Amino acid sequence: MPNGSLATLLQEASHQDGHVLNWPMRHLIAVGIARGLAFVHASNMVHGDAKPQNVLFDADFEAHLSDFGLNRLTVATPAEASTSTSVGTLGYVSPEAVLTGEATKESDVYSFGIVLLELLTGKRPVMFIEDEDIVKWVKRQLQRGQIAELLEPGLLELDPESSEWEEFLLGIKVGLLCTAPDPLDRPTMADIVFMLEGCRVGADIPSSADPASQPSPA
């Protein structure tokens, strides 16, 4: 793939204050990954290792999923051993998959949620230590009303009155829904595509998990 992986793109963005990836591009990438996983699930398969390294871009920056958990079939190097598990990569793998050793559609959804939050905030899961993780960090910022803290540096220019701002908030909401502790509370990848393409999340979502209910930054 001529344009490398999402991991490389996010790394380049972090060194250039995020300006490598504007909002339309980030949104397009999120929708592309969601569509890919929805297709996999519709084919009655599970990816098992969704993470930025496994999202590759063609010449038109269209996202393609790679490595359907193939790392489980190879012997990890010492450097990889600390981050890889039999069901995915630490930081992206769901808690229940770690416990059961089984990758499911629901664990794929969790992994997608982590990738989405990383894409939106620029925060990598490995940046957090001990009891902290990217999901808890996002929720804490929302509880404090500090939505501007969630914005990756390249997105700070988003207008709080714009449709792009609404799309960003929707993305955060979807990321939190995907990473719900109970796998049964997570949406399907088909639902996620539906939401990210601009449709509203159902009214039964608790307001505490709804960033759209939080004030916009000054």
C-alpha positions as CSV (number, residue, x, y, z in Angstrom):
1,M,0.0,0.0,0.0
2,P,1.7,3.2,-1.2
3,N,0.5,5.5,1.7
4,G,1.5,3.2,4.6
5,S,-0.4,2.5,7.7
6,L,-2.5,4.6,10.1
7,A,0.1,4.1,12.8
8,T,2.7,5.9,10.6
9,L,0.2,8.6,9.6
10,L,-0.6,9.3,13.3
11,Q,3.0,9.4,14.2
12,E,3.8,11.9,11.5
13,A,0.8,14.0,12.6
14,S,2.0,14.0,16.2
15,H,5.3,15.5,15.0
16,Q,3.6,18.2,13.0
17,D,0.9,19.3,15.5
18,G,-1.7,17.1,13.8
19,H,-1.8,19.1,10.5
20,V,-1.0,16.0,8.5
21,L,-4.5,14.8,9.2
22,N,-7.3,17.4,8.9
23,W,-10.8,16.6,10.2
24,P,-12.4,15.4,6.8
25,M,-9.5,13.0,6.4
26,R,-9.8,11.6,9.9
27,H,-13.5,11.2,9.5
28,L,-13.0,9.4,6.2
29,I,-10.5,7.1,7.7
30,A,-12.9,6.3,10.6
31,V,-15.7,5.5,8.2
32,G,-13.4,3.4,6.0
33,I,-12.2,1.3,8.9
34,A,-15.8,0.8,10.2
35,R,-17.0,-0.3,6.7
36,G,-14.1,-2.8,6.5
37,L,-14.9,-4.4,9.8
38,A,-18.6,-4.4,9.0
39,F,-17.9,-6.3,5.8
40,V,-15.7,-8.8,7.7
41,H,-18.5,-9.3,10.3
42,A,-21.2,-9.6,7.5
43,S,-19.0,-12.4,6.1
44,N,-19.3,-14.1,9.5
45,M,-15.6,-13.6,10.2
46,V,-13.7,-11.8,13.0
47,H,-10.6,-9.7,12.5
48,G,-9.1,-10.2,15.9
49,D,-6.4,-7.5,15.9
50,A,-7.8,-4.1,14.8
51,K,-5.2,-1.5,15.5
52,P,-3.5,1.4,13.5
53,Q,-0.7,-0.8,12.3
54,N,-3.3,-3.0,10.5
55,V,-5.0,-0.1,8.7
56,L,-3.3,0.4,5.4
57,F,-3.9,3.1,2.8
58,D,-4.0,2.9,-1.0
59,A,-3.0,5.7,-3.4
60,D,-6.4,7.4,-2.7
61,F,-6.0,7.1,1.0
62,E,-8.8,4.6,1.2
63,A,-8.5,2.4,4.3
64,H,-7.9,-1.3,4.0
65,L,-7.7,-3.8,6.8
66,S,-4.7,-6.2,7.0
67,D,-3.4,-9.0,9.2
68,F,-6.5,-10.7,10.3
69,G,-4.9,-11.8,13.6
70,L,-2.1,-13.5,11.7
71,N,0.4,-12.5,14.4
72,R,-1.1,-15.3,16.4
73,L,0.3,-17.8,14.0
74,T,3.9,-16.5,14.3
75,V,6.4,-16.4,17.1
76,A,6.6,-12.9,18.5
77,T,10.0,-11.3,18.9
78,P,11.0,-10.3,22.4
79,A,10.0,-6.7,21.7
80,E,6.6,-7.8,20.5
81,A,6.0,-10.3,23.2
82,S,5.1,-7.6,25.8
83,T,2.4,-6.0,23.6
84,S,0.9,-9.0,21.7
85,T,-1.6,-11.5,23.0
86,S,-3.3,-14.5,21.5
87,V,-6.4,-12.3,20.8
88,G,-4.9,-9.0,19.7
89,T,-2.6,-6.2,20.9
90,L,-2.5,-4.8,24.4
91,G,-4.2,-1.4,24.6
92,Y,-6.6,-2.4,21.8
93,V,-7.8,-5.8,22.9
94,S,-11.0,-6.0,24.9
95,P,-10.9,-7.0,28.6
96,E,-13.2,-10.0,28.0
97,A,-11.0,-11.3,25.2
98,V,-8.0,-11.2,27.4
99,L,-9.8,-13.2,30.0
100,T,-11.4,-15.8,27.6
101,G,-8.7,-15.9,25.0
102,E,-11.4,-15.7,22.4
103,A,-11.8,-12.9,19.7
104,T,-15.4,-12.1,18.9
105,K,-17.3,-9.5,16.8
106,E,-17.8,-7.6,20.1
107,S,-14.1,-7.6,20.9
108,D,-13.5,-6.2,17.3
109,V,-15.9,-3.4,18.1
110,Y,-14.0,-2.6,21.3
111,S,-10.7,-2.5,19.4
112,F,-12.3,-0.2,16.8
113,G,-13.5,2.1,19.6
114,I,-9.9,2.4,20.9
115,V,-8.6,3.1,17.4
116,L,-11.3,5.7,16.9
117,L,-10.6,7.5,20.1
118,E,-6.9,7.5,19.2
119,L,-7.7,8.9,15.8
120,L,-9.8,11.7,17.3
121,T,-7.6,12.6,20.3
122,G,-4.1,11.8,19.2
123,K,-3.6,9.9,22.4
124,R,-2.0,6.4,22.1
125,P,-3.2,3.7,24.4
126,V,0.4,3.0,25.5
127,M,0.7,6.6,26.8
128,F,-1.4,5.6,29.9
129,I,-0.2,3.7,32.9
130,E,-1.5,1.8,35.8
131,D,-5.3,2.3,36.3
132,E,-5.6,4.9,33.6
133,D,-6.5,4.2,30.0
134,I,-7.7,6.2,27.0
135,V,-11.4,5.5,27.7
136,K,-11.2,6.6,31.3
137,W,-9.2,9.7,30.2
138,V,-11.9,10.7,27.7
139,K,-14.7,10.2,30.2
140,R,-12.9,12.3,32.8
141,Q,-12.5,15.2,30.3
142,L,-16.2,15.0,29.5
143,Q,-17.2,14.9,33.1
144,R,-15.1,18.1,33.7
145,G,-16.6,19.7,30.6
146,Q,-13.1,20.0,29.1
147,I,-13.9,18.9,25.6
148,A,-11.2,21.1,24.1
149,E,-8.7,18.8,25.9
150,L,-9.9,15.9,23.8
151,L,-9.0,17.7,20.5
152,E,-5.9,16.4,18.8
153,P,-3.7,19.6,18.1
154,G,-4.5,19.6,14.4
155,L,-8.2,19.8,15.2
156,L,-8.1,22.8,17.6
157,E,-9.3,25.0,14.8
158,L,-12.6,23.2,14.6
159,D,-15.5,25.7,14.9
160,P,-17.8,24.7,17.8
161,E,-20.7,25.9,15.6
162,S,-19.8,23.8,12.6
163,S,-21.0,20.4,11.4
164,E,-17.4,19.2,11.7
165,W,-17.6,19.8,15.5
166,E,-20.8,17.8,15.6
167,E,-19.1,15.0,13.7
168,F,-16.2,15.1,16.2
169,L,-18.6,14.8,19.2
170,L,-20.4,12.0,17.5
171,G,-17.1,10.2,16.9
172,I,-16.3,10.5,20.6
173,K,-19.7,9.2,21.5
174,V,-19.3,6.2,19.2
175,G,-15.9,5.5,20.6
176,L,-17.3,5.3,24.1
177,L,-20.2,3.1,23.0
178,C,-17.8,0.8,21.3
179,T,-15.7,0.4,24.5
180,A,-18.6,-0.3,26.9
181,P,-17.5,-2.8,29.6
182,D,-20.3,-5.2,28.7
183,P,-19.9,-6.6,25.2
184,L,-23.7,-6.8,24.8
185,D,-23.9,-3.0,25.3
186,R,-21.7,-2.4,22.2
187,P,-23.2,-1.5,18.9
188,T,-22.6,-3.7,15.8
189,M,-20.2,-2.5,13.2
190,A,-23.1,-2.0,10.8
191,D,-24.7,0.3,13.4
192,I,-21.4,2.1,13.7
193,V,-21.1,2.8,10.0
194,F,-24.7,4.1,10.1
195,M,-23.8,6.5,13.0
196,L,-20.5,7.7,11.6
197,E,-22.0,8.4,8.2
198,G,-24.1,11.1,9.8
199,C,-27.1,9.6,11.5
200,R,-28.0,10.3,15.1
201,V,-27.3,7.9,17.9
202,G,-30.5,6.5,19.4
203,A,-32.2,8.5,22.1
204,D,-31.8,5.7,24.6
205,I,-28.1,6.4,25.0
206,P,-27.6,7.7,28.6
207,S,-26.8,11.4,28.6
208,S,-23.8,10.8,30.8
209,A,-22.2,9.1,27.9
210,D,-23.2,11.8,25.5
211,P,-20.5,14.4,24.8
212,A,-23.0,16.4,22.7
213,S,-24.7,17.3,26.1
214,Q,-21.4,18.9,27.2
215,P,-20.7,22.6,26.6
216,S,-18.5,23.6,23.7
217,P,-15.1,25.1,24.4
218,A,-14.9,28.8,24.6
